Amino acid sequence: MDFCDECGGMLVSEKKDGQTVMECRDCGNVQDVDGGDYKVTEEKEDDPMNHLNVNEEGGEEAARPTTERECNVCDKETEQEWWMKQTRASDEPATRFYKCRECGNVQKEYD
C-alpha cells in the first residue's frame, strides 16, 4: 500500500489513457506506477467461481456444505445445507442457517 506524496491519502490503481497509474482517493493526485513494486491483476471473466455466492440465501445449491441434523418439520434427521451470515453486531457471533433438502424449511441458530 502506498500513500500520496501531496496529502498522504491512500493511492489506488486506476487506468488513465491506457496506462495504469496510482491515484489518490483524497486529492486526485496521480503518480506513475513505474519505480514502485506494484502488481496489477485483473479478474478473469471465465472463472467458474465468479458467480458463486455461498454465504447468502439463493447461492448455488451445490456450493453449500451439508450436514445431517433433525428437521423440525419432517420430524426426522435429514440432509441440510447450511451457511452463515452476520445478522447482529460485529462483536456477536454469526447466525447459522440450515435448509432441509427434503421440505425446504429454513431454521436459524444463534450462539
C-alpha positions in Angstrom: 0.0 0.0 0.0 1.3 3.4 -0.9 0.3 6.9 0.1 0.1 10.2 -1.8 3.2 12.4 -1.8 0.9 15.5 -1.7 -1.6 14.9 1.0 -0.8 11.4 2.5 -4.1 9.8 1.2 -4.2 6.2 0.1 -3.3 5.5 -3.5 -5.4 3.1 -5.6 -4.6 1.8 -9.1 -6.6 3.3 -12.0 -6.4 3.1 -15.8 -5.8 6.5 -17.4 -5.3 6.8 -21.1 -4.5 3.1 -21.4 -1.8 3.2 -18.7 -2.1 2.0 -15.1 -1.4 4.8 -12.6 -1.8 5.3 -8.8 -4.4 7.9 -8.0 -5.0 9.5 -4.6 -8.5 8.9 -3.2 -8.5 12.2 -1.4 -6.9 14.8 -3.6 -6.8 13.1 -7.0 -3.0 13.4 -7.4 -1.8 10.9 -10.0 1.5 9.1 -9.7 3.2 6.7 -12.1 3.4 3.0 -11.3 7.0 2.9 -12.7 9.5 2.6 -9.9 7.2 1.1 -7.4 6.7 -2.6 -6.5 3.1 -2.8 -7.9 1.4 -5.9 -9.2 -1.7 -5.2 -11.3 -4.1 -8.1 -11.5 -7.4 -8.4 -13.3 -10.3 -10.7 -12.5 -10.8 -13.4 -15.1 -14.3 -13.3 -16.5 -14.3 -17.1 -17.4 -13.5 -18.1 -13.8 -16.3 -20.6 -12.8 -16.2 -19.4 -9.2 -17.1 -15.8 -10.0 -20.9 -16.4 -9.9 -21.0 -18.4 -6.7 -22.3 -16.8 -3.6 -22.1 -19.5 -0.9 -22.8 -17.3 2.1 -26.1 -15.8 1.1 -29.6 -17.4 0.6 -30.1 -18.1 -3.1 -26.4 -19.1 -3.7 -25.8 -22.1 -5.9 -27.1 -25.2 -4.1 -24.1 -27.4 -4.8 -21.6 -24.9 -3.4 -23.0 -25.0 0.1 -21.8 -27.5 2.7 -24.3 -30.1 4.0 -24.8 -31.8 7.3 -27.2 -34.4 8.8 -29.5 -32.9 11.5 -33.1 -33.2 12.7 -35.6 -31.1 10.8 -38.4 -29.7 13.0 -40.9 -30.0 10.1 -40.0 -33.5 8.8 -39.6 -34.8 12.4 -36.6 -36.9 11.3 -32.9 -36.5 10.6 -32.4 -35.1 7.0 -29.6 -33.8 4.9 -29.5 -30.0 5.3 -27.3 -27.4 3.6 -26.0 -24.6 5.8 -24.5 -21.2 5.6 -23.6 -18.4 8.0 -24.4 -14.7 7.9 -23.6 -11.8 10.2 -27.1 -10.6 11.3 -26.2 -8.9 14.6 -23.5 -6.6 15.8 -19.9 -7.4 14.6 -18.9 -8.3 18.2 -21.6 -11.1 18.2 -21.2 -14.5 16.6 -22.7 -15.1 13.1 -26.1 -16.7 12.7 -26.2 -20.2 11.2 -28.9 -21.1 8.8 -29.9 -24.7 7.9 -32.2 -25.6 5.0 -33.7 -29.0 4.8 -33.2 -30.6 1.4 -36.5 -32.6 1.7 -39.0 -29.9 2.7 -37.1 -26.6 2.2 -37.7 -25.5 5.7 -35.0 -22.9 6.9 -34.0 -22.8 10.6 -31.9 -20.2 12.3 -29.4 -21.0 15.1 -27.8 -18.3 17.3 -24.8 -19.0 19.5 
